């Protein structure tokens, strides 16, 4: 009986130590790190989208419109 109580006591003590180590562990990724990463991704995505929109609006679409008009211009 004493052996069983001693084993149970040791088990509980080991589990308490493991819990204390896990709770005092401050490694890893926090909420602020994740928020900063998401914010950076959103800003970079918006800049990329704005750049593509400007490129298509000023360079690609006028050229495409002119080529389509030239294709269907039977008089010229």
C-alpha positions as CSV (number, residue, x, y, z in Angstrom):
1,X,0.0,0.0,0.0
2,X,2.8,2.4,0.8
3,X,4.4,1.6,-2.5
4,X,1.2,2.5,-4.3
5,X,0.8,5.8,-2.5
6,X,4.5,6.6,-3.2
7,X,4.1,5.9,-6.9
8,X,0.9,8.0,-7.1
9,X,2.7,10.8,-5.2
10,X,5.6,10.7,-7.6
11,X,3.3,10.6,-10.6
12,X,1.4,13.7,-9.4
13,X,4.6,15.5,-8.7
14,X,6.0,14.8,-12.2
15,X,2.8,16.0,-13.8
16,X,2.8,19.2,-11.7
17,X,6.4,19.8,-12.8
18,X,5.5,19.2,-16.4
19,X,2.5,21.6,-16.1
20,X,4.7,24.3,-14.5
21,X,7.3,24.0,-17.3
22,X,4.6,24.2,-19.9
23,X,3.0,27.2,-18.4
24,X,6.3,29.1,-17.8
25,X,7.3,28.4,-21.4
26,X,7.3,31.7,-23.3
27,X,8.6,30.5,-26.6
28,X,6.5,30.4,-29.7
29,X,4.4,32.7,-31.8
30,X,2.2,35.2,-30.1
31,X,-0.9,37.1,-31.2
32,X,1.1,40.3,-32.1
33,X,3.5,38.4,-34.3
34,X,0.6,36.8,-36.2
35,X,-1.2,40.2,-36.5
36,X,2.0,41.9,-37.9
37,X,2.5,39.1,-40.4
38,X,-1.2,39.3,-41.6
39,X,-0.9,43.1,-41.8
40,X,2.3,42.9,-43.9
41,X,0.6,40.3,-46.3
42,X,-2.4,42.6,-46.7
43,X,-0.3,45.7,-47.5
44,X,1.9,43.8,-49.9
45,X,-1.2,42.3,-51.6
46,X,-2.8,45.7,-51.9
47,X,0.4,47.2,-53.4
48,X,0.6,44.4,-55.9
49,X,-3.0,44.7,-56.9
50,X,-2.7,48.5,-57.3
51,X,0.4,48.0,-59.5
52,X,-1.3,45.5,-61.7
53,X,-4.4,47.7,-62.0
54,X,-2.3,50.7,-63.0
55,X,-0.4,48.5,-65.5
56,X,-3.5,47.2,-67.1
57,X,-5.3,50.5,-67.1
58,X,-2.5,52.6,-68.7
59,X,-0.5,50.1,-70.8
60,X,-2.4,47.0,-71.7
61,X,-6.0,48.2,-72.2
62,X,-5.3,51.1,-74.6
63,X,-3.1,48.9,-76.7
64,X,-5.7,46.1,-76.7
65,X,-8.5,48.5,-77.6
66,X,-6.4,50.0,-80.5
67,X,-5.6,46.5,-81.8
68,X,-9.2,45.4,-81.7
69,X,-10.3,48.6,-83.5
70,X,-7.6,48.1,-86.1
71,X,-8.8,44.5,-86.6
72,X,-12.4,45.5,-87.3
73,X,-11.5,48.6,-89.3
74,X,-12.4,47.5,-92.8
75,X,-12.1,51.0,-94.3
76,X,-8.5,51.4,-93.4
